[in-house]
Amino acid sequence: MYLCLKIGKMHSKKPEESRTILTDLVLPSETNPLNNLFGGELLARMDRAASIAARRHSRRIVVTASVNHVAFNKAIPLGSVVTVEAAVSRAFKSSMEIFIDVWVEDRESGLRSKANEAIYTFVAVDETGSPVRVPELEPETDLEKKRFEAALRRKQLSLVLAGKMKPQDATELKALFVN
């Protein structure tokens, strides 16, 4: 089991341990009048994949805390094979940022192209709904490291905008603007 306790600390995990891949077909009941996948249907698929990724990382009950970013860059037509890939990009105290990539497979060539992406935040909770600690994350690849570093800036921006952090305390954000 990954959640071994050693002097009160959890072992850290790698993003690959949370990686979740859901592949499905776009059916007629899931499309709009233009025969493209409903945005809400894609949001639900991303939420499911992100939930599994967060659960794999924390091994706890997880709840969606926020949808931080969604980019609908490319329409996904009826009959397409859609793959949603989710992985933890950063773990904080009890929350986890999940980065989601959405791919569409070309019907004839089989080549995949990126259609959309999103960033969700999940919180690990116990059986009473109280937040619980989650393992730290150790990114390995360049992309994982880039997403890991950017996650702290996104969190600080969110806290500043919500009035939960003073702008002068957002050190990672300030670093973007100070030479």
N, C-alpha and C positions, 0 to 999 in steps of 0.2 A: 504494500500500500504506500502511496506517495506522501500521505500526511503523517509521517512519523514525527513524533515530538522528541526533541533533543534539547534539553535545558530550556524548555519553554518556547523553542523556535520551530517553525515549520521548515521543511526543506523547500527550496525554491524549485520552480518548474520552468520548462522551456515552452515557447509558443506552440511548437509542434505537438506537444502533449494534449493541447486543447483543440487542435485543428479538427474542424467538422466540415464535411462535404455532403451537401444534399443535391441530388440531381433529379429533375422531374420534367415532365412534358407540359406545355401550355395547352390546355383544353378549351373548347368553345365557351364553357360556362365561366371561364376566368378572364374573358377578354371584353374590351370596350367596343363601341360601335365601329372603330377603325380596325378591329381584329388584332389588337395588341393587348398584352397582359395588363390587367388593371394594376395601377400603382399600389393600391391597398393590398392586393394579393401578393405582390412582391415584398411589401413591407412585412406581411405575416410570415412569408417564407424566410426572410432575413432574421426576423425575431426568433423563429424556431431554431435556426442554425446557431445564432448567437447565444441563445439560451443553453443549448447543448455544450457549446464551447466553454461558457462560463461555468457550467456544472462540472465539466471535465477538469477544469483548472482548480476549482474550489472543493469539489466533492461535497457540496452542500446544496440546499434549496437555493435557487436564485430567482430574483425578480427583476423585471425591466425597470430601470430607474429613469432612463431618458434615451431618446433618439437624438443624438447630437448633430448628425449630418447625414443627409441622403442626397445623392446625385443621380437623377434619372437621365443619363447621358444618351441612351440609345433605346429606342422602342424594341420590345421583344414580341415578335409576331406569333400568331396562332400556329401551333404545331412545333414550335422551337423546343429544343432541349436546353434547359436552363440549369446551370450549376451555381449554387451558392456556397462560397467558401468562407468560413468564419474562424477566427483565432483570437485569443487574448493578445492585445497589443501592449497592455500595461496593467499591473495590479497595484492597487493602493491599499488602504487599510482593510476595508470591507468591500470596496467597489472594484470593478474590473472594466476596462475599456475593451470592446470587441471591435475589431476591424473586419469588415465584410466586403468581399469582392464577388461580383455577379458576372458570370460568363455565359455567352450564348454560343451554341455550336451551329456552324453552318450546315444546313441540311444536306448539301451535296458533297462538299469537300471534307466535312468533319472538323475543320479548323475552328478553334475557339477564339472569340474576341471578347474583350471586356465591355460589358454593357452598362454596369452601374457599380456604385460602391456606397458604403454607409459606415457609420460609427455609432454603436450603441453602448450604453453603460448599464451594467447589471450590478446588483448588490447581493452578496451572499447573506442568508439569514438562517436562524435556527427555527425550530418547530413553532416558536411563539411569534416569529416575524421580526425578531431583534437581529440587527446586523452582527455578523461574526467576522473574525479575521480570515484573510485568504493568503495563500502562499505568495511570495514574491515571484517576479518573472525575470528570467535570464534570457534576453534575446540573443540569437546566434548569428543570423544572416544580416547582411547590410540593410535589407528592407525591414526586417524585424527591429533592428537598432534604430532606424530612422523613425518608424512608427512609435517605438517606445519613447524616444526623446520628445517627439511632437505631442504625445499624449499629455505630458505634464503641462505644456503650454496651453493645450486645449482646456485642461482642467482648471488651470489658473484663470483663464479668460472667463470660463463659465462661472467661477466663484466671484470674480470681480463684477461681472454683469448682474449676478444675483444679489450683490451687496454683502456677500459673506467673506470677502477678502478685500483689503484696502489695495488700491492700485500700486502703491509704493512697496507693498509686500510681495507682489507678483514678480519675483526675481527672474524667472525664465522668460516672461513676457518683456520685461524691461531690457533684457539682454539682446532682444531682437532689434531694439532701437538705439542702443548705446554702442558706440564704437570702442 
